[in-house]
Amino acid sequence: MASKFINITLKIWRQKNTNAKGAIETYSLQQVSTDSSFLEMLDQLNEQLINEQKEPVAFDHDCREGICGMCSLYINGRAHGPETGTTTCQLHMRSFADGDTIYVEPWRSRAFPIVKDLVVDRSAFDRIQQAGGFVSVNTSGRTMDANAIPVPKADADKAFEAAACIGCGACVATCKNGSAMLFVGAKVSQYALLPQGRVEAKERVQNMVRQMDEEGFGNCTNTGACEIECPKGISLENIARMNREFLSSVITSDK
């Protein structure tokens, strides 16, 4: 199918830093290929702004293959835009029509402060992971090969599905409470379902939930918006599993 070109109006949030007052600014962009991705469209806008000797729009990006989770934008009121199961870098301009006005904003969450324009600081997720999102490995030289440990197929599949979380933060940005429980639930689940992860299970879930609370994320009220807007389709089942793991750890913990 031959490429088409559209003209669009962009309403983009501009903010110099965390403490500065931000505002929506309007830009007109001509001859945008419908085959280009949303990020390529922003590249085109920035080239235009640079040629006009104006400051380009700051936005996050990395792999542009839907894996890294960096390209997190709120587009026309939806995390990652109008397509379900799609990251911003996988969103193409064919999803928009000629003459459309497109609103582009950063994630809105107290735990994700704005760095500049569309870039937010998601290091809160890193600190949650560091609190317990790992399996300690015995490196004494007698370590058992992971492939030698039997894992039921159903558990392996669920662990793999949970591990598909890319930590983009769409769940937080979409949740009316700014909750990170889908993210934390996925990270807890990917280990809780495997025998290698059971050794530290109690400490892991308690440490990660405590860090989540300290970062200022809200609580879950089961509206389900996080699952719908998650580009990897992470299930609410993982939140239920995290709650069970947490309750069990509190009841049986020696501490």
Contacts in CASP RR format, 6 or more apart in sequence:
PFRMAT RR
TARGET T0000
AUTHOR 0000-0000-0000
METHOD contacts of the structure
MODEL  1
MASKFINITLKIWRQKNTNAKGAIETYSLQQVSTDSSFLEMLDQLNEQLI
NEQKEPVAFDHDCREGICGMCSLYINGRAHGPETGTTTCQLHMRSFADGD
TIYVEPWRSRAFPIVKDLVVDRSAFDRIQQAGGFVSVNTSGRTMDANAIP
VPKADADKAFEAAACIGCGACVATCKNGSAMLFVGAKVSQYALLPQGRVE
AKERVQNMVRQMDEEGFGNCTNTGACEIECPKGISLENIARMNREFLSSV
ITSDK
3 33 0 8 1.000
3 34 0 8 1.000
3 35 0 8 1.000
4 33 0 8 1.000
4 34 0 8 1.000
4 94 0 8 1.000
5 31 0 8 1.000
5 32 0 8 1.000
5 33 0 8 1.000
5 34 0 8 1.000
6 32 0 8 1.000
6 34 0 8 1.000
6 93 0 8 1.000
6 96 0 8 1.000
6 97 0 8 1.000
6 98 0 8 1.000
6 99 0 8 1.000
6 100 0 8 1.000
7 28 0 8 1.000
7 29 0 8 1.000
7 30 0 8 1.000
7 31 0 8 1.000
7 32 0 8 1.000
7 98 0 8 1.000
7 99 0 8 1.000
8 28 0 8 1.000
8 29 0 8 1.000
8 32 0 8 1.000
8 41 0 8 1.000
8 93 0 8 1.000
8 96 0 8 1.000
8 98 0 8 1.000
8 99 0 8 1.000
8 100 0 8 1.000
8 101 0 8 1.000
8 102 0 8 1.000
9 26 0 8 1.000
9 27 0 8 1.000
9 28 0 8 1.000
9 29 0 8 1.000
9 99 0 8 1.000
9 100 0 8 1.000
9 101 0 8 1.000
9 102 0 8 1.000
10 26 0 8 1.000
10 27 0 8 1.000
10 28 0 8 1.000
10 29 0 8 1.000
10 45 0 8 1.000
10 101 0 8 1.000
10 102 0 8 1.000
10 104 0 8 1.000
11 24 0 8 1.000
11 25 0 8 1.000
11 26 0 8 1.000
11 101 0 8 1.000
11 102 0 8 1.000
11 103 0 8 1.000
11 104 0 8 1.000
12 24 0 8 1.000
12 25 0 8 1.000
12 26 0 8 1.000
12 27 0 8 1.000
12 57 0 8 1.000
12 103 0 8 1.000
12 104 0 8 1.000
12 105 0 8 1.000
12 117 0 8 1.000
12 118 0 8 1.000
13 22 0 8 1.000
13 23 0 8 1.000
13 24 0 8 1.000
13 25 0 8 1.000
13 104 0 8 1.000
13 105 0 8 1.000
13 106 0 8 1.000
13 117 0 8 1.000
13 118 0 8 1.000
14 22 0 8 1.000
14 23 0 8 1.000
14 24 0 8 1.000
14 25 0 8 1.000
14 57 0 8 1.000
14 117 0 8 1.000
15 21 0 8 1.000
15 22 0 8 1.000
15 23 0 8 1.000
15 106 0 8 1.000
15 114 0 8 1.000
15 116 0 8 1.000
15 117 0 8 1.000
16 22 0 8 1.000
16 116 0 8 1.000
17 114 0 8 1.000
17 115 0 8 1.000
17 116 0 8 1.000
18 113 0 8 1.000
18 114 0 8 1.000
18 115 0 8 1.000
18 121 0 8 1.000
24 103 0 8 1.000
27 45 0 8 1.000
27 48 0 8 1.000
27 49 0 8 1.000
29 41 0 8 1.000
29 44 0 8 1.000
29 45 0 8 1.000
29 48 0 8 1.000
32 41 0 8 1.000
32 44 0 8 1.000
32 93 0 8 1.000
33 93 0 8 1.000
34 92 0 8 1.000
34 93 0 8 1.000
34 94 0 8 1.000
35 92 0 8 1.000
35 93 0 8 1.000
35 94 0 8 1.000
36 44 0 8 1.000
36 92 0 8 1.000
36 93 0 8 1.000
37 64 0 8 1.000
37 89 0 8 1.000
37 90 0 8 1.000
37 91 0 8 1.000
37 92 0 8 1.000
37 93 0 8 1.000
38 71 0 8 1.000
38 73 0 8 1.000
38 75 0 8 1.000
38 81 0 8 1.000
38 88 0 8 1.000
38 89 0 8 1.000
38 91 0 8 1.000
38 92 0 8 1.000
38 93 0 8 1.000
39 59 0 8 1.000
39 61 0 8 1.000
39 64 0 8 1.000
39 71 0 8 1.000
39 88 0 8 1.000
39 89 0 8 1.000
41 93 0 8 1.000
42 57 0 8 1.000
42 59 0 8 1.000
42 104 0 8 1.000
45 56 0 8 1.000
45 57 0 8 1.000
46 56 0 8 1.000
46 57 0 8 1.000
49 55 0 8 1.000
49 56 0 8 1.000
49 57 0 8 1.000
50 56 0 8 1.000
57 117 0 8 1.000
57 118 0 8 1.000
58 115 0 8 1.000
58 116 0 8 1.000
58 117 0 8 1.000
58 118 0 8 1.000
58 119 0 8 1.000
59 71 0 8 1.000
59 73 0 8 1.000
59 117 0 8 1.000
59 118 0 8 1.000
59 119 0 8 1.000
60 70 0 8 1.000
60 71 0 8 1.000
60 72 0 8 1.000
60 118 0 8 1.000
60 119 0 8 1.000
60 120 0 8 1.000
61 70 0 8 1.000
61 71 0 8 1.000
61 89 0 8 1.000
62 68 0 8 1.000
62 69 0 8 1.000
62 70 0 8 1.000
62 71 0 8 1.000
63 69 0 8 1.000
63 70 0 8 1.000
63 89 0 8 1.000
64 71 0 8 1.000
64 89 0 8 1.000
65 89 0 8 1.000
66 87 0 8 1.000
66 89 0 8 1.000
66 90 0 8 1.000
66 166 0 8 1.000
66 231 0 8 1.000
67 166 0 8 1.000
68 166 0 8 1.000
69 87 0 8 1.000
69 166 0 8 1.000
69 167 0 8 1.000
69 168 0 8 1.000
69 169 0 8 1.000
69 231 0 8 1.000
70 168 0 8 1.000
71 80 0 8 1.000
71 87 0 8 1.000
71 88 0 8 1.000
71 89 0 8 1.000
71 168 0 8 1.000
72 79 0 8 1.000
72 80 0 8 1.000
72 88 0 8 1.000
72 106 0 8 1.000
72 107 0 8 1.000
72 120 0 8 1.000
72 122 0 8 1.000
72 168 0 8 1.000
72 169 0 8 1.000
72 170 0 8 1.000
72 173 0 8 1.000
73 80 0 8 1.000
73 81 0 8 1.000
73 88 0 8 1.000
73 104 0 8 1.000
73 105 0 8 1.000
73 106 0 8 1.000
73 118 0 8 1.000
74 81 0 8 1.000
74 103 0 8 1.000
74 104 0 8 1.000
74 105 0 8 1.000
74 106 0 8 1.000
74 107 0 8 1.000
74 108 0 8 1.000
74 173 0 8 1.000
75 81 0 8 1.000
75 82 0 8 1.000
75 88 0 8 1.000
75 91 0 8 1.000
75 102 0 8 1.000
75 103 0 8 1.000
75 104 0 8 1.000
75 105 0 8 1.000
76 82 0 8 1.000
76 102 0 8 1.000
76 103 0 8 1.000
77 103 0 8 1.000
77 105 0 8 1.000
78 174 0 8 1.000
78 229 0 8 1.000
79 107 0 8 1.000
79 169 0 8 1.000
79 170 0 8 1.000
79 173 0 8 1.000
79 174 0 8 1.000
79 229 0 8 1.000
80 86 0 8 1.000
80 87 0 8 1.000
80 88 0 8 1.000
80 91 0 8 1.000
80 168 0 8 1.000
80 170 0 8 1.000
80 229 0 8 1.000
80 231 0 8 1.000
81 88 0 8 1.000
81 91 0 8 1.000
81 95 0 8 1.000
82 91 0 8 1.000
82 95 0 8 1.000
83 90 0 8 1.000
83 91 0 8 1.000
83 95 0 8 1.000
84 228 0 8 1.000
85 230 0 8 1.000
85 231 0 8 1.000
85 232 0 8 1.000
85 233 0 8 1.000
86 231 0 8 1.000
87 166 0 8 1.000
87 168 0 8 1.000
87 231 0 8 1.000
90 231 0 8 1.000
96 102 0 8 1.000
104 118 0 8 1.000
105 118 0 8 1.000
106 112 0 8 1.000
106 114 0 8 1.000
106 117 0 8 1.000
106 118 0 8 1.000
106 119 0 8 1.000
106 120 0 8 1.000
107 120 0 8 1.000
107 122 0 8 1.000
107 169 0 8 1.000
107 172 0 8 1.000
107 173 0 8 1.000
108 173 0 8 1.000
109 120 0 8 1.000
109 172 0 8 1.000
109 173 0 8 1.000
109 178 0 8 1.000
109 217 0 8 1.000
110 178 0 8 1.000
110 216 0 8 1.000
111 124 0 8 1.000
111 172 0 8 1.000
111 178 0 8 1.000
111 180 0 8 1.000
111 215 0 8 1.000
111 216 0 8 1.000
111 217 0 8 1.000
112 120 0 8 1.000
112 121 0 8 1.000
112 122 0 8 1.000
112 124 0 8 1.000
112 169 0 8 1.000
112 172 0 8 1.000
112 173 0 8 1.000
113 120 0 8 1.000
113 121 0 8 1.000
114 120 0 8 1.000
114 121 0 8 1.000
115 121 0 8 1.000
122 167 0 8 1.000
122 169 0 8 1.000
124 180 0 8 1.000
124 215 0 8 1.000
124 216 0 8 1.000
124 217 0 8 1.000
125 167 0 8 1.000
125 169 0 8 1.000
125 180 0 8 1.000
125 183 0 8 1.000
127 211 0 8 1.000
127 215 0 8 1.000
128 180 0 8 1.000
128 183 0 8 1.000
128 184 0 8 1.000
128 187 0 8 1.000
128 208 0 8 1.000
128 211 0 8 1.000
128 212 0 8 1.000
128 215 0 8 1.000
129 187 0 8 1.000
129 208 0 8 1.000
131 207 0 8 1.000
131 208 0 8 1.000
131 210 0 8 1.000
131 211 0 8 1.000
132 200 0 8 1.000
132 203 0 8 1.000
132 204 0 8 1.000
132 207 0 8 1.000
132 208 0 8 1.000
133 187 0 8 1.000
133 188 0 8 1.000
133 191 0 8 1.000
133 204 0 8 1.000
133 208 0 8 1.000
135 191 0 8 1.000
135 196 0 8 1.000
135 197 0 8 1.000
135 199 0 8 1.000
135 200 0 8 1.000
136 199 0 8 1.000
136 200 0 8 1.000
137 143 0 8 1.000
146 196 0 8 1.000
149 195 0 8 1.000
149 196 0 8 1.000
151 159 0 8 1.000
151 194 0 8 1.000
151 195 0 8 1.000
155 193 0 8 1.000
155 194 0 8 1.000
156 193 0 8 1.000
156 194 0 8 1.000
158 189 0 8 1.000
158 193 0 8 1.000
158 237 0 8 1.000
159 189 0 8 1.000
159 190 0 8 1.000
159 191 0 8 1.000
159 193 0 8 1.000
159 194 0 8 1.000
160 190 0 8 1.000
161 234 0 8 1.000
161 235 0 8 1.000
162 185 0 8 1.000
162 186 0 8 1.000
162 187 0 8 1.000
162 189 0 8 1.000
162 190 0 8 1.000
162 193 0 8 1.000
162 234 0 8 1.000
162 238 0 8 1.000
163 186 0 8 1.000
163 190 0 8 1.000
164 186 0 8 1.000
164 232 0 8 1.000
164 233 0 8 1.000
164 234 0 8 1.000
165 182 0 8 1.000
165 183 0 8 1.000
165 186 0 8 1.000
165 187 0 8 1.000
165 190 0 8 1.000
165 230 0 8 1.000
165 232 0 8 1.000
165 234 0 8 1.000
166 231 0 8 1.000
166 232 0 8 1.000
167 183 0 8 1.000
168 231 0 8 1.000
169 180 0 8 1.000
169 183 0 8 1.000
170 226 0 8 1.000
170 229 0 8 1.000
170 230 0 8 1.000
170 231 0 8 1.000
171 179 0 8 1.000
171 180 0 8 1.000
171 181 0 8 1.000
171 182 0 8 1.000
171 183 0 8 1.000
171 226 0 8 1.000
171 227 0 8 1.000
171 229 0 8 1.000
171 230 0 8 1.000
171 234 0 8 1.000
172 178 0 8 1.000
172 179 0 8 1.000
172 180 0 8 1.000
172 183 0 8 1.000
172 217 0 8 1.000
172 226 0 8 1.000
173 229 0 8 1.000
174 225 0 8 1.000
174 226 0 8 1.000
174 228 0 8 1.000
174 229 0 8 1.000
175 218 0 8 1.000
175 220 0 8 1.000
175 223 0 8 1.000
175 225 0 8 1.000
175 226 0 8 1.000
176 221 0 8 1.000
176 223 0 8 1.000
176 225 0 8 1.000
177 218 0 8 1.000
177 219 0 8 1.000
177 220 0 8 1.000
177 221 0 8 1.000
178 217 0 8 1.000
178 218 0 8 1.000
179 217 0 8 1.000
179 218 0 8 1.000
179 219 0 8 1.000
179 220 0 8 1.000
179 221 0 8 1.000
179 226 0 8 1.000
180 212 0 8 1.000
180 215 0 8 1.000
180 217 0 8 1.000
180 218 0 8 1.000
181 212 0 8 1.000
181 217 0 8 1.000
181 219 0 8 1.000
181 220 0 8 1.000
181 226 0 8 1.000
181 239 0 8 1.000
181 242 0 8 1.000
182 220 0 8 1.000
182 226 0 8 1.000
182 227 0 8 1.000
182 230 0 8 1.000
182 234 0 8 1.000
182 236 0 8 1.000
182 238 0 8 1.000
182 239 0 8 1.000
184 208 0 8 1.000
184 209 0 8 1.000
184 212 0 8 1.000
184 242 0 8 1.000
185 238 0 8 1.000
185 239 0 8 1.000
185 241 0 8 1.000
185 242 0 8 1.000
186 234 0 8 1.000
186 238 0 8 1.000
187 208 0 8 1.000
188 204 0 8 1.000
188 205 0 8 1.000
188 208 0 8 1.000
188 238 0 8 1.000
188 241 0 8 1.000
188 242 0 8 1.000
188 245 0 8 1.000
189 238 0 8 1.000
189 241 0 8 1.000
189 242 0 8 1.000
191 197 0 8 1.000
191 200 0 8 1.000
191 201 0 8 1.000
191 204 0 8 1.000
192 198 0 8 1.000
192 201 0 8 1.000
192 204 0 8 1.000
192 205 0 8 1.000
192 241 0 8 1.000
192 245 0 8 1.000
193 241 0 8 1.000
197 204 0 8 1.000
201 245 0 8 1.000
201 249 0 8 1.000
202 248 0 8 1.000
202 249 0 8 1.000
202 252 0 8 1.000
202 253 0 8 1.000
203 249 0 8 1.000
205 242 0 8 1.000
205 245 0 8 1.000
205 246 0 8 1.000
205 249 0 8 1.000
206 246 0 8 1.000
206 249 0 8 1.000
206 250 0 8 1.000
206 253 0 8 1.000
209 242 0 8 1.000
209 246 0 8 1.000
220 239 0 8 1.000
222 236 0 8 1.000
224 236 0 8 1.000
226 234 0 8 1.000
226 236 0 8 1.000
227 233 0 8 1.000
227 234 0 8 1.000
227 235 0 8 1.000
227 236 0 8 1.000
END
